[in-house]
Amino acid sequence: MTGRGNNTYFLHGAPGGAALIDAGVGESRHLEQIDRELQVRNAHLACVLVTHGHTDHASGSALIARRHPAAAFAKFPWPAEDARFQVAWHPLVDGETVVAGGAEYFLDISPP
């Protein structure tokens, strides 16, 4: 959304709830852009789905959680990394269906 290092995608389809795919690095410019996108769409941040625990994908989680306390945070477990991001993670599992940005997504991490 705001350049290198954030690796974040915004999903919004149905009225109301929006989702982020990955939380980025927590740069203030990135957080402000998230807030602008939500405001323009008259939406709230319902969930943040993090693909993995690398810094450029997950380190913004704690700051986003403070700004959007009602948002749920989910990712595939990586215990060695997860604790350092200070959010309550919902553990995703292969084969699960999640709702994000008004659409359903089937999680399939099996090799192609």
Helices and strands as residue ranges (DSSP letters): E 9-12, E 17-21, H 28-40, E 44-50, H 55-58, H 61-67, E 72-75, H 79-82, G 83-85, E 89-91, E 97-100, E 103-106
